Amino acid sequence: LLDQVDVLRGYEAGAVDYVTKPFVVEELVARVRTHVDLKRSRDALRRFAQEKQQMAELVAHDLRNYFANIIFAADMVGGAEGLSPAHRRMAESIRSSADSGMMFLQAFLEQQEHVAHGAEVEPLPVRQVLCEVVDLLERKAAAKGIALELQEHETIIVSGLRAGVAHVLQNLVSNAIKYSPRDSRVTIGATQTER
C-alpha cells in the first residue's frame, strides 16, 4: 500500500494519477483513456488559442493601417492655417480617439498573446504599471498642455493579467486627458481600501 506522504510527494513532483498493484485491467484502461482524452482536449484548446491569436493579428494589421491614416489626416487638418478653434478641437478629438483605438488594439493583441501562451494571473506592483502608463501617455497629454502627476503612495500589489490591468489604467488616464481642459493637471494616485 502506498503511504499518503508518498502519494502527495508524487503529485508535487508532477504526477497526475497512480495505480496500485495488483491492478484491475479495466480500471487501468479507463484511467489511461481519461488521461489521453484530457491531453487531446488541452492540445485542442492550445491550438484554438493560437489560431485565435493569428486571426487577431491579421485583423489588427488592417486596423493599424486605418488608424494610421486617420491619425495622419487629423494631423494634417489640425495643422492647417486659418482653422477655426472649433475645427481644431475636432481634429484633436479625432486624433485622440485614433490614439486610444491604437492603444486598445495593442493591449488586446498583448492580452491575446498572453492567453495563447498560457499566461496566468500574476502579482503586479501598481506604481510600476502606473509609471508605464504615464510614460506611454505623456506625449498625448503634452499636446494639450496637460501635466501628468503621479502621486507617491503606499506599496500596493494587485493580481491580474499584466496586459489587462495596463489596458484598464490606460483607458482611465486617456479619458482624464481627453476630458480635462487644456493647460491643466491630471493627478494619478492609488489607494488600498479594506473589503
ChimeraX attribute file (.defattr): number of C-alpha atoms within 10 A of each C-alpha:
attribute: neighborCount
match mode: 1-to-1
recipient: residues
	/A:1	5
	/A:2	10
	/A:3	8
	/A:4	9
	/A:5	9
	/A:6	10
	/A:7	14
	/A:8	11
	/A:9	12
	/A:10	14
	/A:11	13
	/A:12	10
	/A:13	9
	/A:14	8
	/A:15	11
	/A:16	9
	/A:17	11
	/A:18	11
	/A:19	11
	/A:20	9
	/A:21	7
	/A:22	6
	/A:23	9
	/A:24	10
	/A:25	9
	/A:26	9
	/A:27	11
	/A:28	14
	/A:29	10
	/A:30	11
	/A:31	15
	/A:32	13
	/A:33	12
	/A:34	12
	/A:35	13
	/A:36	12
	/A:37	12
	/A:38	12
	/A:39	12
	/A:40	12
	/A:41	12
	/A:42	12
	/A:43	12
	/A:44	12
	/A:45	13
	/A:46	16
	/A:47	13
	/A:48	13
	/A:49	19
	/A:50	17
	/A:51	13
	/A:52	15
	/A:53	21
	/A:54	16
	/A:55	12
	/A:56	16
	/A:57	18
	/A:58	11
	/A:59	12
	/A:60	17
	/A:61	12
	/A:62	11
	/A:63	15
	/A:64	16
	/A:65	11
	/A:66	14
	/A:67	18
	/A:68	16
	/A:69	13
	/A:70	17
	/A:71	21
	/A:72	14
	/A:73	15
	/A:74	20
	/A:75	16
	/A:76	11
	/A:77	16
	/A:78	21
	/A:79	13
	/A:80	10
	/A:81	7
	/A:82	7
	/A:83	13
	/A:84	11
	/A:85	10
	/A:86	9
	/A:87	12
	/A:88	18
	/A:89	13
	/A:90	15
	/A:91	21
	/A:92	21
	/A:93	15
	/A:94	18
	/A:95	22
	/A:96	20
	/A:97	18
	/A:98	21
	/A:99	19
	/A:100	19
	/A:101	15
	/A:102	19
	/A:103	18
	/A:104	16
	/A:105	20
	/A:106	17
	/A:107	20
	/A:108	18
	/A:109	18
	/A:110	17
	/A:111	21
	/A:112	22
	/A:113	20
	/A:114	18
	/A:115	16
	/A:116	19
	/A:117	13
	/A:118	11
	/A:119	13
	/A:120	12
	/A:121	11
	/A:122	12
	/A:123	13
	/A:124	16
	/A:125	13
	/A:126	21
	/A:127	19
	/A:128	12
	/A:129	17
	/A:130	20
	/A:131	12
	/A:132	13
	/A:133	19
	/A:134	21
	/A:135	11
	/A:136	14
	/A:137	18
	/A:138	15
	/A:139	13
	/A:140	17
	/A:141	25
	/A:142	14
	/A:143	13
	/A:144	16
	/A:145	15
	/A:146	21
	/A:147	18
	/A:148	20
	/A:149	12
	/A:150	15
	/A:151	10
	/A:152	10
	/A:153	12
	/A:154	11
	/A:155	11
	/A:156	14
	/A:157	14
	/A:158	14
	/A:159	13
	/A:160	14
	/A:161	18
	/A:162	20
	/A:163	18
	/A:164	16
	/A:165	18
	/A:166	19
	/A:167	20
	/A:168	13
	/A:169	17
	/A:170	23
	/A:171	15
	/A:172	14
	/A:173	19
	/A:174	24
	/A:175	14
	/A:176	18
	/A:177	26
	/A:178	19
	/A:179	8
	/A:180	15
	/A:181	13
	/A:182	15
	/A:183	12
	/A:184	14
	/A:185	16
	/A:186	16
	/A:187	12
	/A:188	16
	/A:189	14
	/A:190	15
	/A:191	9
	/A:192	11
	/A:193	5
	/A:194	3
	/A:195	3
